[in-house]
Amino acid sequence: MKIHLRQRKQTKKGNISLYLEIYKGTTKNANGKIVGNRDYEYLDLYLVDKPRTPIDKQHNKETLKLAENKSKKRA
């Protein structure tokens, strides 16, 4: 099982959402095609897109550290 920390840009607010992508391996479907099994866990953590102030930059650093710690605990 592999866990990746991913980012996705939110369209309404312009923030970047953080989530975990959990890869659980592969299976074959009815047609014989190999399909990857993935789960997604949204962390409710957001980064400021294009931070301009030092406060925004610090917020992004702290949020990324928190998200990385959560992904390490999940592994």
C-alpha positions in Angstrom: 0.0 0.0 0.0 1.4 3.3 -1.1 0.3 6.7 0.2 0.9 10.0 -1.7 0.2 13.5 -0.6 -1.6 15.3 -3.4 -2.7 18.8 -4.1 -5.8 20.0 -6.0 -6.7 23.6 -6.8 -10.1 24.7 -5.6 -12.0 26.8 -8.2 -14.3 28.8 -6.0 -11.9 30.1 -3.4 -8.6 29.8 -5.2 -7.0 27.8 -2.5 -5.2 24.5 -2.9 -6.8 21.5 -1.2 -4.6 18.7 0.3 -5.6 15.0 0.2 -4.1 11.6 0.5 -4.2 9.1 -2.4 -4.0 5.6 -1.1 -2.9 3.0 -3.7 -4.1 -0.5 -2.8 -2.9 -2.5 -5.8 -4.5 -3.7 -9.0 -7.4 -6.0 -10.0 -8.9 -7.1 -13.3 -12.3 -6.0 -14.3 -14.9 -8.0 -16.3 -13.3 -7.1 -19.6 -9.9 -8.3 -18.4 -8.5 -4.8 -18.2 -6.2 -4.1 -15.2 -7.5 -1.4 -13.0 -5.8 0.3 -10.0 -7.6 0.4 -6.7 -7.3 3.8 -5.1 -9.0 5.5 -2.1 -8.8 9.2 -1.4 -8.9 10.8 2.0 -9.4 14.6 2.1 -7.6 16.3 5.0 -9.5 19.5 5.2 -6.2 21.4 4.9 -5.8 24.2 2.5 -2.8 26.2 1.1 -2.9 29.8 0.0 -2.4 29.9 -3.8 0.4 32.4 -4.7 1.2 33.6 -1.2 2.3 37.2 -1.1 2.8 37.9 2.6 5.2 36.3 5.0 2.1 35.2 7.1 0.7 33.3 4.1 4.1 31.7 3.4 4.4 30.6 7.0 0.8 29.2 7.0 1.7 27.1 3.9 4.8 25.7 5.5 3.0 24.7 8.7 0.1 23.2 6.8 2.4 21.1 4.6 4.2 19.8 7.7 0.9 18.9 9.3 -0.2 17.1 6.1 3.1 15.2 5.8 2.8 14.1 9.5 -0.7 12.8 8.8 0.4 10.8 5.8 3.3 9.3 7.7 0.9 8.2 10.5 -1.4 6.7 7.9 1.3 4.6 6.3 
